[in-house]
Amino acid sequence: MGKVIEVTDATFAKEVLESDKPVLVDFWAPWCGPCRMMGPIIEEIAEENDDFKVAKLNVDENPVIASTYRIMSIPTLGIFKGGRMVDQIIGVTPKERVVSAVKALV
């Protein structure tokens, strides 16, 4: 099963935009309480699903990508397919809702 990939401004295009599978990207920051609540959920999703990739992007350390996708609130979960963000979920969200949103694109 999969694991969460840490992505950066430098690796985002290769890992997310050029992926042949849909990618769930967790836009987060260490100081964000709701982000810390979503962390274990994101880990579980990665472990339980191998038909899509799961990545995390620290918005403080990677402002270029966060700004490119106009990430204003965190946590924001971006769902990418075919090089584009096709959906996003903002805030703490139940695991089932996140998984079903991504699976709709698999």
C-alpha positions in Angstrom: 0.0 0.0 0.0 1.0 3.6 -0.4 2.6 6.2 1.8 2.4 9.9 1.9 4.9 11.7 -0.3 6.3 15.0 0.9 6.3 17.4 -2.1 8.0 20.8 -2.5 7.9 23.6 -5.0 10.8 21.8 -6.7 9.2 18.3 -6.9 5.5 19.3 -7.3 5.4 19.1 -11.1 7.1 15.7 -11.3 5.2 14.0 -8.4 1.7 15.6 -8.9 1.2 17.2 -12.3 2.9 14.5 -14.3 1.5 11.6 -12.3 -0.4 9.0 -14.3 -2.7 8.5 -11.3 -4.9 11.0 -9.5 -3.1 12.7 -6.6 -4.6 13.9 -3.3 -2.5 16.8 -2.0 -2.7 18.0 1.6 -1.8 21.7 1.8 -0.8 22.1 5.4 1.4 23.9 8.0 2.9 22.6 11.3 1.3 25.4 13.3 -2.2 24.6 12.0 -4.3 22.7 14.6 -6.9 21.5 12.1 -4.0 20.4 9.8 -2.7 18.3 12.6 -6.1 16.7 13.0 -6.2 15.8 9.3 -2.6 14.4 9.4 -3.5 10.9 10.7 -6.5 10.7 8.3 -4.3 11.5 5.4 -1.8 8.8 6.5 -4.6 6.2 6.7 -5.9 7.2 3.3 -2.5 6.7 1.8 -2.0 3.3 3.5 -5.5 2.0 2.4 -5.5 3.2 -1.2 -3.1 2.4 -4.0 -5.2 3.5 -7.0 -4.2 7.2 -6.3 -1.2 9.0 -4.8 -1.3 11.0 -1.6 1.1 13.9 -1.1 1.6 16.7 1.5 2.9 20.2 0.8 4.0 22.5 3.7 2.6 25.9 2.6 5.1 27.8 4.7 8.1 26.1 3.1 6.6 26.1 -0.4 4.9 29.4 -1.0 5.2 29.2 -4.8 2.8 26.2 -5.2 0.5 27.4 -2.5 0.2 30.8 -4.2 -0.2 29.2 -7.7 -3.2 27.3 -6.5 -4.5 30.2 -4.4 -4.5 28.2 -1.2 -6.0 30.7 1.3 -7.2 28.3 4.1 -5.5 25.3 5.5 -6.0 22.4 5.6 -7.0 22.3 1.9 -7.0 19.0 0.1 -6.4 19.4 -3.6 -7.4 16.6 -6.0 -5.2 16.6 -9.1 -5.7 14.7 -12.3 -4.1 15.1 -15.7 -2.0 18.0 -14.5 -4.8 20.1 -13.1 -6.5 20.6 -9.8 -10.0 19.2 -10.5 -11.5 19.5 -7.0 -10.6 20.8 -3.6 -11.9 20.2 0.0 -11.3 22.9 2.6 -11.2 22.2 6.3 -11.3 19.1 8.5 -13.2 16.5 6.6 -14.3 12.9 7.3 -12.1 10.2 5.7 -15.0 8.7 3.7 -15.8 12.1 2.1 -12.2 12.6 1.0 -11.8 9.0 -0.3 -15.1 9.1 -2.3 -14.1 12.5 -3.9 -10.8 11.1 -5.1 -12.2 7.7 -6.1 -14.8 9.5 -8.3 -11.8 10.4 -10.5 -9.9 7.1 -10.5 
